[in-house]
Amino acid sequence: MHVLCTYSYKLSYISLCG
């Protein structure tokens, strides 16, 4: 997992993760 992916997950933004 990339840093942005994890950071986005914290902000409830899974769209950036996948």
PDB file as gemmi writes it, atoms N, CA and C in Angstrom:
CRYST1    1.000    1.000    1.000  90.00  90.00  90.00 P 1                      
ATOM      1  N   MET A   1       0.827  -1.205   0.000  1.00  0.00           N  
ATOM      2  CA  MET A   1       0.000   0.000   0.000  1.00  0.00           C  
ATOM      3  C   MET A   1       0.859   1.251   0.000  1.00  0.00           C  
ATOM      4  N   HIS A   2       0.467   2.143  -0.866  1.00  0.00           N  
ATOM      5  CA  HIS A   2       1.202   3.406  -0.927  1.00  0.00           C  
ATOM      6  C   HIS A   2       0.802   4.322   0.228  1.00  0.00           C  
ATOM      7  N   VAL A   3       1.599   5.338   0.462  1.00  0.00           N  
ATOM      8  CA  VAL A   3       1.312   6.278   1.550  1.00  0.00           C  
ATOM      9  C   VAL A   3      -0.006   6.990   1.302  1.00  0.00           C  
ATOM     10  N   LEU A   4      -0.223   7.409   0.047  1.00  0.00           N  
ATOM     11  CA  LEU A   4      -1.466   8.095  -0.305  1.00  0.00           C  
ATOM     12  C   LEU A   4      -2.660   7.192  -0.094  1.00  0.00           C  
ATOM     13  N   CYS A   5      -2.460   5.912  -0.375  1.00  0.00           N  
ATOM     14  CA  CYS A   5      -3.528   4.930  -0.235  1.00  0.00           C  
ATOM     15  C   CYS A   5      -3.950   4.817   1.227  1.00  0.00           C  
ATOM     16  N   THR A   6      -2.982   4.736   2.106  1.00  0.00           N  
ATOM     17  CA  THR A   6      -3.269   4.619   3.527  1.00  0.00           C  
ATOM     18  C   THR A   6      -3.826   5.929   4.071  1.00  0.00           C  
ATOM     19  N   TYR A   7      -3.263   7.042   3.629  1.00  0.00           N  
ATOM     20  CA  TYR A   7      -3.702   8.357   4.094  1.00  0.00           C  
ATOM     21  C   TYR A   7      -5.141   8.620   3.668  1.00  0.00           C  
ATOM     22  N   SER A   8      -5.441   8.226   2.441  1.00  0.00           N  
ATOM     23  CA  SER A   8      -6.790   8.402   1.920  1.00  0.00           C  
ATOM     24  C   SER A   8      -7.782   7.545   2.678  1.00  0.00           C  
ATOM     25  N   TYR A   9      -7.352   6.351   3.050  1.00  0.00           N  
ATOM     26  CA  TYR A   9      -8.201   5.439   3.796  1.00  0.00           C  
ATOM     27  C   TYR A   9      -8.588   6.046   5.142  1.00  0.00           C  
ATOM     28  N   LYS A  10      -7.648   6.760   5.729  1.00  0.00           N  
ATOM     29  CA  LYS A  10      -7.911   7.407   7.019  1.00  0.00           C  
ATOM     30  C   LYS A  10      -8.983   8.482   6.855  1.00  0.00           C  
ATOM     31  N   LEU A  11      -8.996   9.110   5.688  1.00  0.00           N  
ATOM     32  CA  LEU A  11      -9.964  10.176   5.423  1.00  0.00           C  
ATOM     33  C   LEU A  11     -11.215   9.625   4.771  1.00  0.00           C  
ATOM     34  N   SER A  12     -11.329   8.282   4.782  1.00  0.00           N  
ATOM     35  CA  SER A  12     -12.493   7.622   4.207  1.00  0.00           C  
ATOM     36  C   SER A  12     -12.583   7.875   2.704  1.00  0.00           C  
ATOM     37  N   TYR A  13     -11.445   7.963   2.040  1.00  0.00           N  
ATOM     38  CA  TYR A  13     -11.421   8.161   0.594  1.00  0.00           C  
ATOM     39  C   TYR A  13     -10.733   6.967  -0.067  1.00  0.00           C  
ATOM     40  N   ILE A  14     -11.493   5.881  -0.220  1.00  0.00           N  
ATOM     41  CA  ILE A  14     -10.922   4.658  -0.772  1.00  0.00           C  
ATOM     42  C   ILE A  14     -10.819   4.747  -2.291  1.00  0.00           C  
ATOM     43  N   SER A  15     -11.480   5.758  -2.873  1.00  0.00           N  
ATOM     44  CA  SER A  15     -11.462   5.923  -4.324  1.00  0.00           C  
ATOM     45  C   SER A  15     -10.038   6.098  -4.834  1.00  0.00           C  
ATOM     46  N   LEU A  16      -9.210   6.812  -4.051  1.00  0.00           N  
ATOM     47  CA  LEU A  16      -7.828   7.036  -4.443  1.00  0.00           C  
ATOM     48  C   LEU A  16      -6.997   5.774  -4.267  1.00  0.00           C  
ATOM     49  N   CYS A  17      -7.483   4.902  -3.347  1.00  0.00           N  
ATOM     50  CA  CYS A  17      -6.756   3.683  -3.064  1.00  0.00           C  
ATOM     51  C   CYS A  17      -6.954   2.674  -4.191  1.00  0.00           C  
ATOM     52  N   GLY A  18      -8.128   2.686  -4.793  1.00  0.00           N  
ATOM     53  CA  GLY A  18      -8.369   1.727  -5.848  1.00  0.00           C  
ATOM     54  C   GLY A  18      -9.221   2.341  -6.916  1.00  0.00           C  
TER      55      GLY A  18                                                      
END                                                                             
